[in-house]
């Protein structure tokens, strides 16, 4: 069985740095791996079109560089796609729209082996993570059981019993979703900030770490000083847009300058 770099980091209590990608092209994942500075890449399947073949190819590209892989899944069909992603070699799943403890329990179970010990719903399957064997053996069971699980807290219902939701065995980290929460709750900016602080307090009580998503490093040092250890930095599409916008704007400015006009 292949190693799971994300699980290795979490088991060792080490910090993690990820980056997110919209594009399912394995060349993008390979480029992230070539940098040598990220622990894992997170494929944002919740927002994008993709095929099951893309998942296999992302897994192959990441393994060339010892890069971990995580997938963020929409609520609908999440359990099926989580199992297919694990079968493609993904070492972590981020489940969106977790509203209740029951949602989280079902999410965790979908990536835990269907054994008396683990009590999950992931059975033996001849997918990429098992080949050349069929799957179901001791190493296969241990590998599936090691899948890292993150849950998005981003709906107003989640705050009815946060401690119970986060206390589900098998939850490795939580991710705050302020934009979804704003839409779900209709809350003001101050109310959204209070909800975020309430979530982080619940993380402290339950011992479940929060991962922080950042587009730039302005607050990075302060967040590290506050004790946050898990981060996701940047998104491929946004970084490409920013670079293209700056490059094109500078070129247009030069072209419009009088000195650029040839008489």
N, C-alpha and C positions, 0 to 999 in steps of 0.2 A: 504493500500500500504506500501511496505517496505521503510525504509529510504535510502537515497543516501549519504553515508559518504563523497564522493568526492565533491558533490555539496555543502554540508554543509560547508566544509572547504573553498571552493572558495567563497561562499556567505559571509562568515565571514571575508574574507581577510587573512586567516591563511596560513602559509606555509604548503607544503605537501611533504611527502617522500614516494616514491613507490619503488617497486622492480619488475623486469621483469622475466617471466617464459616462457620457451619453452614448458615444459611438461604439457599436458592437464590433467594428473592424479590429481584428486581433493585432494589427499593426499599431494601434493606439495603446493597447495593453503592453505590447512589446516595448514601445518607446518609454512607457512608465518604468518598466523593468530595467531598461538600459540606463536610467538615471542612477540606479543603485541607492536611492535615498528614501524610498517608501517601503513600508512593511506590507501593504496590500493595496489593491485597486478595487474600488467598489463600482460595479456596473449598475447603472440606474435604469433597471428594466421597467420600473414603475412608469417611466415617462417616455419610453421609446419603443419602436418596432424592432423585433428581433425574431430569430428562429432558434430551435433547439440546437441546430448545428453551430450557431454563433456561440452558444454556451460552451460547447466542446472546444471550439477554437480559441476562445478566451482562456480557457483552462490550460490548453497546450502552450500558448504564448507565455503565460505567466510562469509556468513551470520551468521554462528555459532559464529564468533568472532567480528562481527561488522566491518569487513574488506571491504573496497570498492573494486570494480572490474572495470577494464578498458580492452578493447581489441584493439589491433593494427591490422588494416585490410589492405590487399592488395588493389590496386586501382580497379582491376577487381572484380566485384560482391560485392564491398564494401557496397553498399546501401542496398542490400538484407540482407547481413550478419550483418550489423549494426542493422537493425530492429530485426533480430532474436536474436542478443546479448542483446539488450534492453529487449526483451521479455523473455530472460532467467534471467534477473535481473541485467545485467551489468549497472553500473551508468555512465560510460564514454567510449567514442569512440575516438581513435586516427586514423585519416585518412592519409594514406600514399600517396605520389606522387601528391600533390596538385600543379598544374601548373598555374591555372588561377583563377580569381575571380569566374567564373562560376562553376569551380570544387568545390570551397569552398561553394558556395551558395547551390549547389545540395547536398553536404555532410551534411550541417547543416539541410536542409529541411528534409532529410531522417530520422532524429531523433527528429523532431518537430511534434506536433500533427496536423492532417489534420482537422483544425478548421478555421473559418474565422479570429479568433484572431491571431493564430500562423502561419497559412499559410504553414504548413509543409505537408509531404506526409505519415506520420505514422497514420494509421487508427486504428479502433477498432479491437482487436485481442485477442482471448482466449488463450493467452500464459501464461507462468509461472508468469509473473509480474502482471497479472490480476486476476489469480485464487484466490478464487473460483468463482469470477464473470466473465462475458464475457469480460469486458473492454469497455471503452468509456465513463465512468462516470467522474465526476468532479475530483476526486482524481487521477484517471488514467491519465487524460489529464495533470494535474499538474506534475505528476511523469515523464511522457515522456518528457514534456517541460523542466524538470530539468536535463536532460542528459547533462553531461559535454562533450564538443567537443574540441579536440586538432587537429591541422593540422601540418603535416610534410612539411617543406619547404626544398626541396632537389633537385630541378630540375632547370636547367638554365632558363627556361621560367618564373619561379616564380618571378625572379628579374626584369622582365620588368615593373611591377607596383606593388611593394610590399605593398605600403600603401593601395591600393585598395583591394588587396587580404586579408590583415589583418583587414580591416575595415568592413568585412561582419558581420552583427549582429549575435551573437550567438557563436562566436569563443572565447573560454575561455583561450587557451594557444597555443603557437607555439613550435615546436620541430625542431631543426636544424639537418639536415642529411648530414654530411660532406662526407661520403663514397659514397652515391648516387650522391651527387653533383659533386664529383670528376669524377665519371663515365659519368655523363650527360654532363658536361662542358668540360672535358679534361683539367681542370685547374691545375696549379702548386700549391704547398703547400701555397705559399704566396697569390695566387689568391683565394684559398679556405678560407684562414684566412680573407681576405678582404671581401669576401661574407658573412662570419659569422658576422663580425662586422657591415656590412650593414644591415643584418637582425636584429641584436640587436638594432641598431639605429632606425629601423622602428618600432620595438616593443615599444620603448620609445615614439615615436611620436604617435602611435595609442593606447597606453595604454594596449596592449595585452602582458601579461607576457610570458617569455620564460622559458621552463623547460630544465634543464640540466641533461644529462645522464653521470654517472660516474661509473668506475669500482673500484675505490679506492678513499680514502678521502684526497689525497695529496693536492688538490686545493680547498677543500670544504670550508675552512674558508675564503679564499680570495674571492671566488664566493659569499658567504653570505655577506661579507663586501661590495661587489660591488652592492648588492641589489637583487640578484637572490633569489627566495623564493620557487621554486618548483624543486624537484630533483627526479631522478630515479637512484637507486643504485644497481648495480650488476645484473647478469643474472644467472639463476639456472645452466644451462649447463656449463657455463664458470667457475662458482664457484666450481662445482663438479669436472671439469677437473683439476683445479688448486690444489684442495685438494688431489685428487687421484695422480696427478703427483708428488707432494711433498712427500706424504706418501710412494709411491712406490720407488721413487728415494732414499729417506733416507734408506729404507729397503735394496735396492740393494747395497748401499754404505757399509752398515754394513756387508752384506753377503760377499762382496768382500774383506773386511779387513782381514789381517792375523789372528787377534785374533778370528775371527769368524769361522776359519777352525779347525775342530776337527780331530786330527790324529788318 
